[in-house]
Amino acid sequence: MKRRRPRIVIIGAGFAGYECARRLSRQAGRAAEIVLLNPNDYFLYVPLLPEVATGILEPRRISVSLTGTLPGVHLVLGTAHDLDLDARQVHYTDPEGRAGSLSYDRLVLTVGSVNKLLPVPGVAEHAHGFRGMPEALFLRDHLTRQTELAGAAEDPEERSARTTFVVVGAGYTGTEVTAQGVRFTEALARQNTGLRHGPRPRWLLLDIADRLLPELDERLSRTAERVLRARGVDIRTGTSVKEATADGVLLDDGEFIATRSLLWCVGVRPDPLVESLGLPTDKGRLCVDAFLNVPGRPEVFACGDAAAVPDLTRPGEVTPMTAQHAQRQGKAVARNVAASCGRGTPRAYRHHDLGFMVDLGGIQAAANPLRIPLSGPLAGLVTRGYHLMAMPDNRVRVAADWLLDAVLPRQGVQLGLVSSWSVPLDTASPEVARVPGGAQGGG
């Protein structure tokens, strides 16, 4: 009688899930059946999402085909909504609303994270998140639409409100969206007859922290602040939003900013599916050991934003929710899952920091590869080189779009593909197991 191959089910195709599937397809080979459950048929390279939102890259450039790049992996389109750990069953809903289930011998949870909401009146109704492709496409249309409406407005106050953009959260996402957004809206304004000779678009970047990029080295923070201020960005640290309305935002210092654009980039929290499991968590992240295994469940593994992975280089702490960690953990969990099936030996996850990079648009960036602080064009070159190496596919197409953006004017047209009601802030999530993201989270 032929022995049945063990089935490995991976939930989520973010950085961790995609890398795990790719490595397992090589390491386990035909010795195991590898199933990847994801709502979409692509892996989203989230770090370049701001460039999609501002017209530099086309959406398909950072959308990597799962079936085209993961040979030997069986893709199931669906969103996991319940796990029966005792019966080893994953229950999901497919894109057409049909219920389905998957049995497993090994389970890898890489469901990622969702937007972090704060109890601020009006934010859920009037703010826009930035975690996945739908939000990026909506923002691209929104920025273009507000600029065009401002150019046609006769009321100076309305024109000012429509060309005022408020970003809350000065981490990775908020800083990069602001850096790219101000260049995009200024290009649109120059092309618009009604705005060509008026004041430039106004961007505000708010954060309750005392500096930009508070999680990074202060030198990177100072570089980013210098670049943004040179572009006219109004940076307000130690400031938060008290209330949001359809006409603007009220700050905690009492000032009211008239705007039609509130972008919410305050960070992420683990996917709610993790909390529903009834297993031990650490700030919403599933507790795992150094081998990325869930204690008491030898058949269940987890990594990426959904897991509290011990940081062996900093005893007592867990690794941060970044794409860099998620991608590396995906490789590590693939090795350990394969080992649990009799292929190879397990290894604890231990990382060595390669540094961080923040793309500030154009030729500007802030980076510290291998702890060497860089800024300006050199940092921009290193940052783009890193992205090209880190992307699993579409490198030539991305490089071609960058070249075209350098020599041709930006195209400012509305595509009308995503409506505001389809990207509500309270349900937005990354392109992993629960539809609609680094911060550059890793899935």
C-alpha positions in Angstrom: 0.0 0.0 0.0 1.4 3.4 -1.0 2.1 5.6 1.9 0.2 9.0 1.9 2.3 12.0 1.7 2.0 14.4 4.7 0.0 17.6 3.9 1.5 20.9 4.9 -1.0 23.8 4.9 0.3 27.4 4.9 -2.2 30.1 5.7 -1.2 33.4 4.1 1.1 34.4 1.3 2.8 37.5 2.8 6.6 37.6 3.2 6.7 34.8 5.7 4.2 32.5 4.0 5.5 33.0 0.5 9.1 32.3 1.5 8.0 29.3 3.5 6.1 27.9 0.5 9.0 28.6 -1.8 11.6 26.9 0.4 9.4 23.9 1.2 8.8 23.3 -2.5 12.6 22.8 -2.8 13.4 21.1 0.5 10.4 18.8 0.9 10.0 18.2 -2.8 7.6 15.4 -3.6 7.9 14.0 -0.1 5.0 16.3 1.0 1.9 17.9 -0.3 2.2 21.7 0.1 -1.0 23.7 0.1 -1.1 27.5 0.3 -4.3 29.2 1.3 -4.6 32.8 0.3 -7.4 35.1 -0.8 -5.5 36.3 -3.9 -3.3 34.6 -6.5 -0.3 36.9 -5.9 2.3 37.8 -3.3 2.4 41.5 -2.7 5.8 43.2 -2.3 4.5 45.7 0.3 7.6 48.0 0.6 7.0 49.4 -2.9 3.3 50.0 -2.3 3.8 53.8 -1.9 5.2 53.9 -5.4 2.1 52.3 -6.8 -0.1 54.8 -4.9 1.8 57.7 -6.4 2.0 56.5 -10.0 5.6 55.4 -10.3 4.9 51.7 -10.5 2.0 49.9 -12.1 0.1 47.5 -9.8 1.2 44.3 -11.4 4.9 45.2 -11.0 4.8 44.4 -7.2 2.2 41.6 -7.6 4.1 38.3 -8.0 2.1 35.3 -9.3 1.9 32.5 -6.8 1.2 29.7 -9.3 3.9 31.1 -11.7 6.7 31.2 -9.1 5.8 28.4 -6.7 6.1 25.1 -8.7 4.8 22.1 -6.8 2.7 24.2 -4.4 -1.1 23.8 -4.6 -2.8 27.2 -4.3 -6.3 27.4 -2.7 -8.0 30.7 -3.0 -9.8 31.5 0.2 -9.8 33.3 3.6 -9.4 31.2 6.7 -12.0 32.0 9.3 -11.8 29.1 11.8 -9.2 26.5 12.8 -10.1 23.2 14.6 -6.7 22.4 16.0 -7.8 19.1 17.6 -9.3 17.8 14.3 -6.5 19.4 12.3 -8.9 21.2 10.0 -8.8 24.7 8.4 -12.2 26.2 7.5 -12.2 28.9 4.9 -14.4 30.9 2.5 -13.5 31.2 -1.1 -13.8 34.4 -3.2 -17.3 33.3 -4.3 -18.5 32.9 -0.8 -18.4 29.1 -0.7 -17.3 27.3 2.4 -14.4 24.8 2.3 -12.1 23.0 4.6 -8.6 21.6 4.5 -7.1 18.8 6.6 -3.4 19.0 7.5 -0.5 17.1 9.1 1.5 20.3 9.5 0.1 23.8 9.8 2.0 27.1 9.2 0.3 30.2 10.3 1.5 33.3 8.5 -1.7 35.4 8.6 0.1 38.7 9.1 -1.4 41.8 10.5 -4.2 44.4 10.1 -4.5 48.1 10.7 -4.2 49.3 14.3 -7.2 51.3 15.2 -7.3 53.8 18.1 -10.5 55.0 19.8 -10.5 58.4 18.0 -14.0 59.7 17.1 -14.5 59.8 13.3 -11.4 58.0 12.3 -13.0 54.8 11.2 -15.5 56.7 9.1 -13.2 59.3 7.5 -9.7 58.0 7.4 -8.1 55.8 4.8 -5.6 53.0 5.7 -2.6 51.8 3.7 -2.1 48.1 3.9 -2.8 46.5 0.6 -3.3 46.9 -3.2 -6.9 48.1 -2.9 -5.9 50.9 -0.6 -3.0 51.9 -2.8 -5.2 52.1 -5.9 -7.8 54.0 -4.0 -5.3 56.5 -2.7 -3.8 57.0 -6.2 -7.3 58.0 -7.5 -8.1 60.0 -4.3 -5.0 62.2 -4.6 -5.6 62.8 -8.3 -9.3 63.5 -7.7 -8.8 66.0 -4.9 -6.2 67.9 -7.0 -8.5 68.1 -10.0 -11.5 69.2 -7.8 -9.3 71.8 -6.2 -8.2 73.1 -9.6 -11.9 73.6 -10.6 -13.0 75.1 -7.2 -13.7 78.8 -7.1 -13.7 79.0 -3.3 -10.2 79.5 -2.0 -11.0 77.7 1.3 -12.3 74.6 -0.6 -9.2 74.7 -2.8 -7.0 74.8 0.2 -8.8 71.9 2.0 -8.6 69.7 -1.1 -4.9 70.2 -1.4 -4.2 69.6 2.2 -3.2 66.0 3.1 -2.8 64.8 6.7 -0.9 61.6 7.5 -1.0 60.1 11.0 1.9 57.9 11.9 5.5 58.7 11.1 6.8 55.1 11.0 7.9 53.4 7.8 4.6 53.6 6.0 3.6 57.1 7.0 7.0 58.6 6.2 7.3 56.9 2.8 3.7 57.7 1.8 4.3 61.3 2.7 7.7 61.5 0.9 6.2 60.0 -2.3 2.8 61.7 -2.0 4.2 65.3 -1.8 6.1 64.8 -5.0 3.1 63.2 -6.7 0.6 66.0 -5.8 3.1 68.7 -6.7 3.5 67.2 -10.1 -0.3 67.0 -10.5 -0.6 70.7 -9.4 1.9 71.8 -12.0 -0.1 70.2 -14.7 -3.4 71.7 -13.5 -4.2 75.1 -15.0 -6.2 76.1 -11.9 -3.4 75.3 -9.5 -0.3 76.1 -11.5 0.2 79.5 -10.0 -1.3 79.0 -6.6 0.2 77.7 -3.3 1.8 74.3 -3.4 -0.1 71.3 -1.9 0.2 71.1 1.8 1.2 67.9 3.6 1.2 67.3 7.4 2.8 64.3 9.1 1.7 63.7 12.7 3.0 61.4 15.3 2.8 61.2 19.1 6.5 60.2 19.2 9.1 62.9 19.6 10.7 62.2 16.2 10.2 60.6 12.8 10.9 56.8 12.5 11.1 56.4 16.3 11.9 52.7 15.9 15.0 53.4 13.9 18.5 54.9 14.4 18.3 58.7 15.1 20.6 59.4 12.1 18.0 57.9 9.7 15.3 59.9 11.4 17.3 63.2 11.0 17.9 62.4 7.3 14.2 61.7 6.6 13.1 64.8 8.5 15.6 67.0 6.6 14.4 65.7 3.2 10.7 66.1 4.1 11.1 69.6 5.5 12.9 70.6 2.4 9.9 69.5 0.4 7.6 71.7 2.5 6.1 68.9 4.7 4.8 70.2 8.0 6.1 67.7 10.6 4.4 67.7 14.0 5.8 65.3 16.6 4.1 64.9 19.9 0.8 65.5 18.2 -2.2 63.4 17.6 -5.7 63.6 16.2 -8.5 64.2 18.7 -11.4 63.9 16.2 -11.9 63.4 12.5 -14.8 64.8 10.5 -15.8 65.0 6.8 -14.4 68.5 6.7 -11.1 68.0 8.5 -9.3 66.9 11.7 -9.1 68.4 15.1 -5.7 68.0 16.7 -5.1 67.4 20.4 -3.7 71.0 20.7 -7.1 72.4 19.6 -6.1 73.3 16.0 -8.6 72.3 13.3 -7.0 71.4 9.9 -9.5 71.6 7.0 -8.8 68.6 4.7 -10.5 65.9 2.7 -7.6 63.5 3.1 -6.8 61.7 6.3 -4.3 58.8 5.9 -4.1 56.5 8.8 -0.6 54.9 9.2 -0.3 54.4 12.9 0.9 50.8 12.7 -0.4 47.3 12.7 -1.8 44.6 15.0 -1.8 40.8 14.5 -4.7 39.4 12.5 -7.7 38.7 14.8 -7.7 35.0 13.7 -4.8 34.5 16.1 -6.8 35.6 19.1 -9.6 33.3 18.2 -7.5 30.2 18.6 -7.5 30.3 22.4 -3.7 29.8 22.5 -1.2 31.9 24.6 -0.4 35.2 23.0 1.9 38.1 23.6 0.3 41.4 22.7 -2.0 39.6 20.2 0.8 37.6 18.6 0.8 33.8 18.9 3.5 32.6 21.3 6.1 30.3 19.7 9.5 28.9 20.7 12.8 29.6 19.0 12.0 26.9 16.4 8.8 28.7 15.5 6.7 25.9 16.9 3.6 26.5 19.0 4.2 25.0 22.5 2.0 21.9 23.1 1.2 21.7 19.3 4.1 20.0 17.6 2.2 20.1 14.3 1.5 23.8 14.3 4.1 26.5 13.4 3.8 30.3 13.1 6.0 33.2 12.1 5.8 36.7 10.7 3.6 39.4 12.2 1.2 36.9 13.6 3.9 35.3 15.9 5.8 36.4 18.9 9.1 35.0 17.9 11.8 35.1 20.6 14.7 37.3 19.7 17.8 35.3 20.6 20.0 38.3 20.1 18.1 40.2 22.7 17.0 37.8 25.5 13.5 38.5 26.8 12.3 40.3 23.7 10.5 39.3 20.6 11.4 40.1 17.0 9.7 43.3 15.5 7.0 43.1 12.9 9.0 43.8 9.8 9.3 42.3 6.3 12.9 41.5 6.9 12.2 39.3 9.9 9.1 37.7 8.2 11.1 36.7 5.1 13.9 35.2 7.2 11.4 33.4 9.5 9.7 32.0 6.4 13.0 30.3 5.4 13.6 29.1 9.0 10.1 27.7 9.5 10.3 25.8 6.1 13.5 24.1 7.3 11.9 23.2 10.6 8.7 21.9 9.1 10.6 19.8 6.6 12.7 18.5 9.6 9.5 17.5 11.4 8.6 15.4 8.3 12.0 13.7 8.4 13.9 15.9 6.0 16.9 17.6 7.6 17.4 18.9 11.1 15.6 21.8 12.9 17.4 25.0 13.7 16.4 27.9 16.0 15.7 31.2 14.5 18.5 33.7 15.0 19.0 36.8 12.9 21.7 39.3 12.3 20.5 42.8 11.6 21.3 43.9 8.0 20.1 47.4 8.6 17.1 49.4 7.5 16.2 51.5 4.4 13.6 54.2 4.0 12.7 55.3 0.4 12.1 59.0 0.4 11.3 59.3 -3.3 13.3 60.4 -6.3 17.0 59.8 -5.6 16.6 60.4 -1.9 16.6 57.7 0.8 17.9 57.0 4.3 19.7 53.8 4.9 22.1 52.0 7.2 23.1 48.8 5.5 25.4 46.7 7.7 25.1 49.7 10.2 26.8 52.1 7.7 24.7 55.3 7.7 23.9 56.6 4.2 21.8 59.4 2.8 21.1 61.1 -0.5 21.6 59.5 -4.0 23.9 56.8 -2.7 21.3 55.7 -0.1 18.7 55.8 -2.9 20.8 53.6 -5.1 21.4 51.1 -2.3 17.7 51.1 -1.4 16.5 50.4 -4.9 19.2 47.8 -5.4 18.0 46.0 -2.2 14.4 46.0 -3.4 15.4 44.5 -6.8 17.3 41.7 -5.0 14.6 41.1 -2.5 11.8 40.8 -5.0 11.1 37.2 -6.1 10.1 38.3 -9.7 9.3 41.3 -12.0 12.7 42.9 -11.4 13.1 44.0 -15.0 9.6 45.5 -15.1 10.2 47.4 -11.9 13.5 48.7 -13.1 11.9 49.8 -16.4 9.2 51.7 -14.6 11.8 53.5 -12.5 13.7 54.5 -15.6 10.5 55.8 -17.3 9.6 57.8 -14.2 13.0 59.4 -14.3 12.6 60.7 -17.9 8.8 61.1 -18.4 6.2 63.1 -16.5 3.9 61.3 -14.1 0.5 60.3 -15.5 -2.2 61.8 -13.3 -5.5 60.0 -14.3 -8.2 58.3 -12.2 -8.6 54.6 -12.9 -11.8 54.3 -10.9 -11.0 50.7 -9.9 -11.6 51.0 -6.1 -14.4 52.9 -4.3 -14.0 54.3 -0.8 -16.7 52.0 0.6 -14.7 48.9 -0.5 -11.6 49.9 1.6 -13.0 50.7 5.1 -10.3 51.3 7.7 -11.8 48.9 10.2 -11.6 45.9 8.0 -8.5 46.6 5.9 -5.7 44.1 6.2 -2.7 43.0 4.1 -2.7 40.7 1.1 -2.5 37.6 3.1 -5.1 35.4 4.7 -7.7 38.1 5.5 -8.2 40.7 2.8 -6.6 43.7 2.9 0.3 44.7 5.2 5.8 47.4 6.5 4.6 49.7 8.7 6.3 47.1 6.5 4.8 44.1 8.0 5.7 40.7 6.8 2.7 38.4 6.7 
